[in-house]
């Protein structure tokens, strides 16, 4: 299996500015580390100053010559997202790659600060506003890329257009996660359709089964259900878990090596992969974009 080091062998990212959300642990941290080691100026986001400071110290110890910085961002608060983007644009003259890595998984039912179902609001709507408000900077920096972390978990649910926020149906944490990951793929599809001609290409990524803190809300029953579903779908069950250097490799590959012609594609194992048809339907992607603008009260070109 390909690692981040192998993807970036011989690659010089000097002069590039890259933003990685949710990079204090797991895949995000390894993504930031690898891109910084290849010469990029990497900005990571953290949910608190304490986490940002600690992560920055670790990254600088790991790659002393690299340029790292952090900003606080809470995707479950659109006020936080908007404040972050205002600060970012004021400080940074360019943005070559935005990796929308942060996310939550299979959490108990709850709502974001703005009243959205927690997984859809955090995983999709928070990043939708983040990317939308940074689009002018990405276009001005083109060629540029947006990488949106999705998951094979998108197969657990299409977008439930009639009840996005679980107002009329029983909550299923895995279905809600699947819906949010489908939304991530559709976001990349429509983003590339709109801005690929401007030189800003978007990709969605399945990182693989990676042992990280993302699964901390999983119970033994959840794992059993996931294994049973995987056997039904693939006939072989769940793949073996991989390390973060393998899990982050496809994000890094999307950021640096994927073809422009594959913009909008769903990627896995450093290659174009096949998502469920509902997750790549261009009409659904346009519909989600319009609905997302309505929900957040902000329009993006």
C-alpha positions, -999 to +999 in steps of 0.1 A: +000+000+000+012+035-008+023+059+019+025+097+020+063+095+018+060+075-014+035+098-030+056+128-023+090+114-033+108+139-054+079+165-051+088+201-042+059+221-028+081+252-020+060+284-023+027+266-019+002+274+009-019+245+020-048+245+045-057+212+063-087+212+086-088+190+117-051+183+116-044+178+153-047+140+152-048+110+128-050+114+091-051+152+092-020+155+112-001+131+089-014+149+059-001+182+072+032+167+083+039+151+049+030+182+029+052+204+052+081+180+048+077+184+010+082+222+014+047+236+016+037+263+041+010+244+060-018+259+080-037+234+102-069+240+121-076+230+157-106+232+179-087+249+207-055+268+212-042+241+235-046+214+208-031+237+181-001+246+202+006+210+212+003+198+176+024+226+162+052+216+187+050+180+176+051+188+139+080+212+143+099+185+162+092+160+135+101+183+105+122+211+119+127+228+086+090+230+076+067+259+080+036+252+101+010+274+117-024+269+132-058+286+136-087+277+158-118+265+139-150+249+151-169+236+121-201+232+142-203+270+144-208+290+112-198+321+132-164+303+139-161+293+102-168+329+090-144+344+115-117+319+105-121+327+068-119+364+074-087+360+094-072+336+068-078+359+039-064+389+058-031+370+065-026+348+035-020+361+000-027+327-017-042+293-011-030+265-034-047+235-017-075+233+008-080+198+024-113+196+041-102+168+064-120+174+097-151+155+106-170+135+132-184+100+130-213+081+145-219+106+172-251+106+194-279+128+182-273+164+186-272+198+168-246+223+158-246+258+172-268+268+142-294+240+148-283+215+121-281+178+128-246+174+141-229+152+115-245+169+084-239+203+099-202+196+108-191+173+081-208+191+052-223+225+060-193+237+080-169+228+051-194+241+025-192+276+040-154+273+046-147+264+010-172+289-004-158+318+015-122+309+004-131+303-032-120+338-044-086+332-029-084+297-045-094+311-079-068+339-076-042+313-068-051+288-096-042+262-104-055+252-070-072+221-055-099+213-029-098+178-014-129+168+006-126+138+029-155+114+024-157+077+031-169+044+019-194+050+046-213+071+021-228+038+010-249+038+042-272+065+030-281+089+002-290+124+012-325+122+027-339+152+010-373+150+028-358+149+063-322+160+064-321+169+101-340+139+115-370+159+125-396+133+116-377+100+117-357+080+142-320+089+144-295+064+131-259+076+138-245+054+110-271+065+085-265+101+095-228+097+090-234+081+056-256+110+045-229+135+055-203+116+036-225+114+005-229+152+008-191+155+008-188+137-025-216+157-041-200+189-028-168+180-047-187+171-079-205+205-080-175+225-069-154+210-098-182+216-123-184+253-112-147+261-108-128+235-128-128+259-157-112+285-134-084+261-126-097+250-092-103+212-092-120+193-065-118+157-054-134+135-027-114+109-009-120+076+009-089+072+031-095+035+039-101+019+073-077+038+096-074+033+133-079+069+146-099+088+172-127+092+147-143+060+157-143+067+195-181+067+195-183+032+181-196+004+203-189-034+198-225-036+184-216-009+158-185-028+147-205-060+144-231-043+123-204-027+101-187-061+096-220-077+087-228-050+062-193-052+046-197-090+042-230-084+024-216-057+001-182-071-007-185-107+003-152-105+021-159-083+051-140-053+063-105-047+050-076-047+075-070-013+092-040+007+079-017+033+095-021+070+091+007+072+066-014+050+043-047+065+052-034+100+044-018+090+012-048+095-010-054+130+003-019+139-005-021+122-039-053+142-046-036+174-036-005+169-057-007+142-083-043+135-094-051+145-130-070+177-136-092+157-160-104+136-130-117+167-112-149+159-093-139+122-089-141+100-059-107+086-050-094+057-030-060+040-027-044+068-048-066+062-078-100+070-092-126+048-075-163+041-079-188+057-055-225+049-053-244+065-083-265+088-060-232+103-046-219+114-080-252+124-097-247+159-111-283+169-107-282+159-070-249+178-066-265+210-080-295+204-058-274+200-027-254+232-035-286+252-037-301+237-006-269+242+013-268+279+004-304+282+016-296+265+049-266+286+057-280+319+044-251+326+021-246+322-016-214+313-034-207+317-071 
